Protein backbone atom coordinates (compact mmCIF):
# COMPACT_ATOMS: atom_id res chain seq x y z
CA UNK A 1 0.00 0.00 0.00
CA UNK A 2 2.81 2.39 0.86
CA UNK A 3 4.60 1.75 -2.44
CA UNK A 4 1.39 2.50 -4.37
CA UNK A 5 1.07 5.77 -2.47
CA UNK A 6 4.69 6.59 -3.31
CA UNK A 7 4.02 5.83 -7.00
CA UNK A 8 1.03 8.14 -6.99
CA UNK A 9 3.05 10.92 -5.37
CA UNK A 10 5.80 10.55 -7.97
CA UNK A 11 3.21 10.62 -10.72
CA UNK A 12 1.64 13.72 -9.20
CA UNK A 13 5.05 15.46 -9.06
CA UNK A 14 5.68 14.56 -12.70
CA UNK A 15 2.28 15.89 -13.73
CA UNK A 16 2.85 19.12 -11.81
CA UNK A 17 6.20 19.60 -13.59
CA UNK A 18 4.55 18.97 -16.96
CA UNK A 19 1.75 21.39 -16.09
CA UNK A 20 4.29 24.09 -15.15
CA UNK A 21 6.26 23.52 -18.37
CA UNK A 22 3.10 23.73 -20.49
CA UNK A 23 2.01 26.89 -18.70
CA UNK A 24 5.42 28.46 -19.35
CA UNK A 25 5.27 27.46 -23.02
CA UNK A 26 1.74 28.88 -23.36
CA UNK A 27 2.90 32.17 -21.84
CA UNK A 28 5.77 32.36 -24.34
CA UNK A 29 3.45 31.60 -27.25
CA UNK A 30 1.01 34.28 -26.14
CA UNK A 31 3.87 36.78 -25.97
CA UNK A 32 4.95 35.79 -29.51
CA UNK A 33 1.39 36.14 -30.72
CA UNK A 34 1.20 39.60 -29.23
CA UNK A 35 4.47 40.52 -30.95
CA UNK A 36 3.08 39.21 -34.25
CA UNK A 37 -0.02 41.35 -33.77
CA UNK A 38 2.08 44.43 -33.04
CA UNK A 39 4.21 43.76 -36.11
CA UNK A 40 1.08 43.42 -38.27
CA UNK A 41 -0.24 46.71 -36.89
CA UNK A 42 3.07 48.43 -37.62
CA UNK A 43 3.12 47.04 -41.16
CA UNK A 44 -0.45 48.24 -41.74
CA UNK A 45 0.37 51.70 -40.40
CA UNK A 46 3.43 51.89 -42.65
CA UNK A 47 1.41 50.76 -45.67
CA UNK A 48 -1.31 53.34 -44.99
CA UNK A 49 1.28 56.04 -44.44
CA UNK A 50 2.99 55.25 -47.75
CA UNK A 51 -0.35 55.03 -49.53
CA UNK A 52 -1.35 58.43 -48.15
CA UNK A 53 1.97 59.90 -49.24
CA UNK A 54 1.52 58.52 -52.79
CA UNK A 55 -1.99 59.99 -52.97
CA UNK A 56 -0.66 63.39 -51.89
CA UNK A 57 1.98 63.28 -54.64
CA UNK A 58 -0.67 62.38 -57.24
CA UNK A 59 -2.86 65.27 -56.09
CA UNK A 60 0.11 67.66 -56.31
CA UNK A 61 0.89 66.45 -59.85
CA UNK A 62 -2.76 66.90 -60.89
CA UNK A 63 -2.89 70.42 -59.45
CA UNK A 64 0.40 71.31 -61.19
CA UNK A 65 -1.07 70.32 -64.58
Secondary structure, 3 states (H helix, E strand, C coil): CHHHHHHHHHHHHHHHHHHHHHHHHHHHHHHHHHHHHHHHHHHHHHHHHHHHHHHHHHHHHHHHC
